[in-house]
Amino acid sequence: MRQIIAMGGGGFSMEPDNPLLDQYILQQADKPQPKICFIPTASGDADGYIEKFYDFFNQQPCIPSHLSLFKPPTRDLERFVLEQDIIYVGGGNTKNLLVLWKEWGLDGILKKAWEQEIVLAGLSAGSICWYEEGVTDSYGDKLEPLQALGFLKGSHCPHYDGEAERRPVYRQFIEQGTLPEGIAADDGAAIHYFGQDIKRIVSSRPAAKAYRVSKDGEEELAVEYLGAKR
């Protein structure tokens, strides 16, 4: 089954002491030692970001690696990607991520990975990228619409509760028809898709929420907290 896990925010980079979302992602490969590859393109392949990835995943039952487009591990990027069980895309500048992926042909390789049932996951830019469109701050000091890969239909807004302007701007774009209807996710919430269908929504924070946003407003969706019940 084709799987995508789109996180509004969270994971090792935003919640270093809260492993719930990242451990959930590892479980979806259904292997004792899944191969997980971090793609940090949106951050400019920042060394510190890559180090945080290894700091966390080296302590987990998995085989971690990363794919840098500034220092490629191999000339055969397709073979490298298709050998993985999970692809995990980091946050940063979504526009630059998409431009570089297209230039390197990585967009097509990731489509093939998805079709071959490699789990795709990511947060922020690494969440927006899978949808048809999203709302991004990639261009500077304000939020704007952005066309993305289109693996998932509709639009997406991460950090729905984490950045004050996200919610009103996303709703305005949808009400005006600037963006198609879509899914918004708070920091700590993750939308888990099987194909085009939402299988479940999970969270690393008890209060994290997700919404289906249309011209008629917001519909709060059921979210399952992954931690201990309180």
N, C-alpha and C positions, 0 to 999 in steps of 0.2 A: 504494500500500500504506500502511495506517495504521501510523505509526511513533511509538514512545515510547522515549526514552533516559533511564533512571533512574539517576542517579549517587549512590552512597553518600556521596560527598564529593569535592571537588576542583574543577577549573575555575579560572577567573580569580580568584575570591575566596579560595580556599584554597591555590592553587598558582600564584601570579602569575608565577613563572619557568618554569612547566611548561605549555606550550600544548597538549599532546597531546589531552586530552579535548575541549577547546573546538574545536580544529581538526577533530577527528573529527565533531563535531556539525555543523559547517558543511558538511562533505563530503556529508552525507546528503541535503541538499536537491538535490544534483546540478545546481547552477546556478553559473555563474562569479561572480555577485555576488548571493548570496541575501539576502533581507530577513530580518533576525533581530531580534525584539522581546523585550526583557527585561521581565519582570513581577516587580517587587520587593515585592509586597504583604506578604509574610511578615516583612519587615524594617521595616515601616511606611514603605516607600518612602524608606529612608535615603539621603540625598544622597551620602554617601561610597561606598555600595554601587553606586549608579548611575554615579558617576564612575569607579569601577574597571571597570565594564562597558565604558564608552566608551573608557577608556584602552587596554583590550586590543583590543576589536573594531574600533576605528578604524584599527588597524594590520593588519587582516585583509581579505581580499577579500570584503567583504560590505557591506550597507547597514544599520547598526544604528539601532534606535530603542528607546524604552521606553514602557510603559503604566503611568502612575500613577493610582491611584484617588483620591488626595488632590488631585491637580491633573490631571484628565483632559485628554488632548490633543484630544478631540472629544466631542460628544454621541453620536455614532454609533460606539459601541465595537465593535459587530459588524463593521461595514465595515472599521474599522481593523485588527482582528485577522485577518480573513479575507483581507486584502491581504498578509499576511506569508507567508514560506516556512518560518520556524522560530519557535517560541515557546519562550523560555528562562526558566524560573521559578527565582527565587533562594530561598535559605534563610531561616530565621527561625522565627516562630511559626505552626505549621501550622493550629492552631485558628482563629486570627484570619484567616489567609488564606482558609480555607473559608467563614467567616461573611461576610466582605466580598465574596468572589466570588458567593456566593448572593444577597446583597442587591443587587448590581449586575447580576445575571444573567450574570456572566462564566463561571460553571460551564457553563451551557448553550451559550454562545458557543464555549468551548473544546472542548466535545463536537462541535460542528459543525465546528470547525477540524480536529479529528482525523479526522472522517468525510470531510472534503475533502482529506485526505492532507497537511495541513500538519504538519511534524515538531514533536512536543512533547518538551521536554527539561527537566531541572532537577536540582538537588541538594538533599539534606536535605529540608526541607519541600517543595521543588519536585520531590522524588522520591516522597515518601510520598503526595502528593495524588492521584496517578493511580490508586492501588490501591483496593481495597474498604476496607481497614483498614491501620493502621500503629501503630507504637509511637512516642510523642512525649513531649517534655518541655515541651509548650506550657502545661501547667497549673501549672508551678512547679518544685519541687525534686526531683520524682521522675518516673519514666517511667510512662506510662499508655497504654491502648489508645485509638484514635481512628478513627472512621468517616470515610472519605474519599470521593472522587468515584466510584470503582468502574469506571473505564475498563478497568483491568486486574484480573483475578480474583486473590483471595488477599490476603495481607498483605505488608508490607514493613518492613524495618528498615535504615536507613542508619547510617553511622558505626560499623559492626560491630566494627572494631578500634580506632577512634579514641576511644571513650568506654567506660571499663571496665565500666560497668553494663549497657550495651546488650545484649551477648550473653547473659548469664544471665537477664535479665528477659524478653527476647524468647522465648527457649527455654521459660521457665516459662509465659508466657502461652499459647504454643502447646500445651504439654503439658497445661495445665489446660483447654484449649478456650476460653480467653478471646479468643484470636485464631485465625483460620483459618491453615492452613499457608501458607508464603510464601517469599519470597526476601530474603536478607540480603546487604548489600554493604559491603565495607570502603571506607574513604576511598581514592579513586583508582580505584575500580572502577565500571564503568557497564554496566547491563543494557540491551541494545538489543532491543526488541520489534518484530516485525512482526505486527500484530493481537495475539492473545493468546499468540503463540509467541515464545520467545527465539531471535532470529536469531544473536546472538553476544554474548559478554561481553568487553569490552576494558578496559584499564587504563593509567593514566599512571605507575604505580609497579610495578616488577618483582614485588614481593611481595604486591600487592593481590589479594584473593580475594573470591569470591562463593559463596553456599551456598543450597541448597534446604533449608528447615527444616520438619520435620514432627514429629509426636508420637514418631516412631521415632528422631529425632536429626537430625544435619546430613549433607548430602551435598555435598561440595565440587564445584563446577562448573568446567569448563574456562574459563580466562581467557587472552586474547591480549594480551600487553604491546605497546603501540603504539610504544615506543621502540626504539632500536637493540639488537639481540641481544647479550648478553654471554656 
